[in-house]
Amino acid sequence: MKPIRLIRGFLTVGAWTLLSRIAGFARDVLTAAYLGTGPVAEAFLVAFTLPNMFRRFFAEGAFNTAFVPLFSKKLEADEDPKGFAEDAMSGLAFVVLLVSLVAIVAMPWLVLAMAGGFASDERLPLAVEYGRICFPYILFISLTALLSGLLNAGGRFIAAAGAPVLLNIIFIAAMLTANWAGWDMGLTMAWATPVTGFAQLALVWFAAARMGFALKLKRPRMTPDLKRLLTIAGPAVLAGGVVQINLLVGRQVGSFFEGAIAWLSYADRLYQLPLGVVGIAIGIVLLPDLSRRLKADDTFGSRYALSRATEFALFLTVPAAIALMVIPLPLISVLYERGAFDATDTAQTALALAVYGAGLPAFVLQKVVQPLYFAREDTRTPFRFALWSMVVNAALAIGLAPFLGFIAAALGTTLAGWAMTFQLWWGTRGMGEAARADDRLRTRLPRTIAASVVMGVALWALDYVLADQLSAHGHRYWALAVLVLGGMAVYGLAAYALGAFRVADFRSGLSRQR
């Protein structure tokens, strides 16, 4: 097998993820315009969150955390990787199908577990109806996640990274059609959900078949390899449960403040743009690469891969975090404020965005550091860390809600993210040289931070100068473009002048693998 080129892999996954997030943003703009933050919007957001929550629990989170390292090593050693993948896919499909049947019956209780504030409210029956329509999505998207992990382990990133683009395109088409035809918008979006899952599954299955892995479902059986997979996945399942409890706490707090679920959701979508483009891209590429390097006992290569991933992540993430904290109001105002989304919604969503922005580097660093554990088939340690972060999140979100209102949910998420990141970093002390930052990373990190601060000051000044244009409907789009592009230009110049970036490093990352 050819080695995975890290920078090229990051850029491939990041570019497709960026396209997906842009399409997702267009979807959110239409959702905000058609539904605003009213009962139908909140009911659909909770209903759509349910299968996505279970998806992260079963597939992208717990299952793939165990599957990708094991499959990568079998691929490296040519130890029947296809048979292992088919056993894993069949077992996953069986479990998810059972969960789906139970969830459809228990949907009222699941909705109340997600949003207790919906009780005795018009939002409850809407969310239950939408949830039952949406939930079959989990079966398609769980299998999509497994096949995506298989493709990533083989160094093929395009189909897996591009699949989410289909989801957003189908949603956009569905909303535009519903608006044109006069259909019920909430029901249209609910029925579009399983359709998007099937489309994504078809795309990655054909890509896997072209790679030589045309997997087929068969009767689930407990093989020694599958037992090993479940042993590793067990703590990851529990850790995934902790993550979902954190999300659940935030939803519960938000459900008791009118409009808060929508405010938090729209802010979450915007800060997920850099998180998805950078953090998820790095996690996807780094895990199979580290797994194969550890199989080959390549300590130097592991250290180099980790340091370059960290450098690349923070070079893009730190300025993005500062931008979200410095100019959240113009971002939300220009991007969302139209139709049913008014100035009050803008102010509250911008506040949530600023708080989430403060946690962005932490969320991205988790994606960088966690592969050090998962590549070693260690899922127990991250689980213990996740438990402590859950305690932090719950204490802050629930304890501060009576004093701070809905924003306590965002604050709990951000501080819990930093608590998790610190624990992951502290836990790498016993991993040896493979987990240590190299000299280049230690030199460039302070320079990246300094360049980001310079950019933050420039953004603040530009926001002040362009204030009138940003609030004028005829000028706000070009004014926001000037604001964002001006900040990017300042950051690029400052980073180059301070030595946080060298063109030669970028070229070498594309042309060869260390």
Disulfide bonds with the S-S distance in Angstrom:
none
